[in-house]
């Protein structure tokens, strides 16, 4: 009899667990033309500027995760994870973590997983969580980058994203960016 009760409770727990995955309601995201244009212009100008800098200087100024940072900077501009501290600090912390693991351990699959996990933990600890930066250790380890990658493109490139976000978001009368610096 004790066995039946245990199975029944486990079955109920599984149903409750599965029920959490159904979601509730509809997407709260709103669509308006000004936001569409801000995202289009912000993403275009920022990435185009980084590509032009790359071509002029023959130094890498662009990395894939910067595209995702533009989404946050121009569309979710007032979210905590979109603020300058998070864009710049998140990319810096995450890339530094990837470089340390790459140079200490190598680019083994388990080391990449460890680097991403540690980067997430370090971003949380430093209050610099920025989801696109979670890709940075993978980018660093696949590319086999050197320590200089931390400055260019990561640090200076993320500052350029913030500069464009400051300019374009504040051109809108209903936006004040950033909501915080530190």
ChimeraX attribute file (.defattr): number of C-alpha atoms within 10 A of each C-alpha:
attribute: neighborCount
match mode: 1-to-1
recipient: residues
	/A:1	5
	/A:2	6
	/A:3	7
	/A:4	9
	/A:5	10
	/A:6	11
	/A:7	11
	/A:8	11
	/A:9	11
	/A:10	12
	/A:11	12
	/A:12	12
	/A:13	12
	/A:14	11
	/A:15	11
	/A:16	11
	/A:17	11
	/A:18	10
	/A:19	10
	/A:20	9
	/A:21	8
	/A:22	8
	/A:23	7
	/A:24	7
	/A:25	6
	/A:26	6
	/A:27	6
	/A:28	6
	/A:29	5
	/A:30	6
	/A:31	8
	/A:32	7
	/A:33	8
	/A:34	10
	/A:35	16
	/A:36	13
	/A:37	13
	/A:38	19
	/A:39	21
	/A:40	15
	/A:41	13
	/A:42	23
	/A:43	24
	/A:44	13
	/A:45	15
	/A:46	22
	/A:47	21
	/A:48	13
	/A:49	18
	/A:50	20
	/A:51	18
	/A:52	14
	/A:53	16
	/A:54	15
	/A:55	12
	/A:56	9
	/A:57	10
	/A:58	10
	/A:59	13
	/A:60	16
	/A:61	25
	/A:62	23
	/A:63	19
	/A:64	13
	/A:65	17
	/A:66	26
	/A:67	17
	/A:68	15
	/A:69	26
	/A:70	27
	/A:71	17
	/A:72	23
	/A:73	30
	/A:74	27
	/A:75	21
	/A:76	16
	/A:77	22
	/A:78	18
	/A:79	12
	/A:80	18
	/A:81	21
	/A:82	29
	/A:83	27
	/A:84	27
	/A:85	22
	/A:86	25
	/A:87	27
	/A:88	25
	/A:89	23
	/A:90	31
	/A:91	32
	/A:92	23
	/A:93	28
	/A:94	32
	/A:95	30
	/A:96	21
	/A:97	23
	/A:98	32
	/A:99	27
	/A:100	15
	/A:101	22
	/A:102	23
	/A:103	14
	/A:104	10
	/A:105	12
	/A:106	16
	/A:107	22
	/A:108	13
	/A:109	11
	/A:110	11
	/A:111	19
	/A:112	22
	/A:113	14
	/A:114	16
	/A:115	28
	/A:116	23
	/A:117	15
	/A:118	19
	/A:119	27
	/A:120	22
	/A:121	14
	/A:122	17
	/A:123	23
	/A:124	13
	/A:125	10
	/A:126	13
	/A:127	16
	/A:128	27
	/A:129	28
	/A:130	27
	/A:131	20
	/A:132	21
	/A:133	31
	/A:134	24
	/A:135	22
	/A:136	29
	/A:137	31
	/A:138	23
	/A:139	18
	/A:140	25
	/A:141	24
	/A:142	13
	/A:143	10
	/A:144	16
	/A:145	15
	/A:146	12
	/A:147	14
	/A:148	10
	/A:149	18
	/A:150	21
	/A:151	14
	/A:152	16
	/A:153	20
	/A:154	29
	/A:155	20
	/A:156	16
	/A:157	25
	/A:158	26
	/A:159	17
	/A:160	19
	/A:161	26
	/A:162	25
	/A:163	14
	/A:164	19
	/A:165	27
	/A:166	19
	/A:167	12
	/A:168	19
	/A:169	24
	/A:170	14
	/A:171	13
	/A:172	13
	/A:173	7
	/A:174	7
	/A:175	13
	/A:176	14
	/A:177	22
	/A:178	20
	/A:179	14
	/A:180	12
	/A:181	9
	/A:182	9
